[in-house]
Every structure is written in C-alpha cells, then in structure tokens.
Amino acid sequence: MFTPMNTNQNILNWNIRGINSKDKWTTISNKIEESGCAILCLQETKKETFDASYIKNFCPRRINKFEFTPSVGASGGLLVAWN
C-alpha cells in the first residue's frame, strides 16, 4: 500500500545567464547552501552538455541526480538537479 507523505521541498530557480565561470560556480554553491534546496533549476546555462564531474563544481554531494536540455548556439540550456 502506498501512503503519500506530506513534505515540503525547497526549490531554487535561477536564470543564470551562463554557467561557464568559476565565479558563478562559487555563487551558485553558496546560494544552494543558503537556501537548503532539494531541487535546483537553472535556465540560460548556455552550455551544450553536463556530466557528473561538472555538476560537482557547484552542487553539494546531496544533489546527485540531474537532467539537462542543451543550449542551442549562444542561448538557452536548462539544468534540473535534485537529491
């Protein structure tokens, strides 16, 4: 028998305007920790691909799953990461 749980989860949603900078990684990491979010949604990543090692540059260990939509040219790109 499935019993749904009533839980609250923090979601951090951000138009990042590019994620290829170490300065942005630090800012993102700090904001994730500050918010305590369980789900991270970044738009306008301007990045064509992501892998687990790249995600580790700015996500804490607890956020260990992700999906993305690649950017096309110099715009777009979505990243959703969660624990």
N, C-alpha and C positions, 0 to 999 in steps of 0.2 A: 504494500500500500504506500502510495506517495503522499507525503504530507508537506505542503509548501511551507517554507519558512518566511516569516516577515523580517526582512533585513533591509537596512539602509546601506547604500554604497555611494561613496563619493566619486564623482566623475569630473575629470579635468579636461576641458575642451578649449583648444587654443589654435588660433590662426598664427602659425609660427613664422611664416614668410621666409622659409628656408632653414634647413637644419644641418648644413654642412660646415658649421663653425664650432670650434671647441668652446668658445664663449657661450654660444647658445646651449651646448650640452650642459654646462655648469648651471646656467639659468633654469633650464628645464628640470634638471635633477633637484635643484633647490626648491622649485615650485611643487614638484611631486612630493617631496618630503614634507613641505609646509602644509599641503592640502591633505595628505594622507590618503590620496585617491586610490581606488581599486581598479579604475578604468581610466586610461589616458587616450584622448582623441586629439590628434594633431592634423591640421589641414594646411595646405600650401607648403608641404615639405620640400618641394622642388627636388625630389630625389627619385630616381628610377627604380631602385631596389633597396631592400633591407635584409639583413641576416641577424642571427642571434648575437654575434660578436659586436655588430654595430649598435644594436639596441642597448647592450651593456655599457656603452659610453655614457648614457644618461639615465637609464632606468635602474632602480634598485633591484636586488635579486627577487623580491616578492613579485615583481611584474615580469612574468616569464613566458607569456604567450602573446603572439601578435599576428596581425594581418595587415596588409597594405594594398593600396592601389597606386601604381606608379605615376609619376608626373609625366606629362607629355611636353617635351621641349622645356622651356624655362618657367612653366607654371603648373599648378596642380600638385597632386600627390596627397594621399591620405594615409595615416597610420593610426591603428587602434591597437592598444596593448593593454593587457589585464593580468590579474593573478588568479 
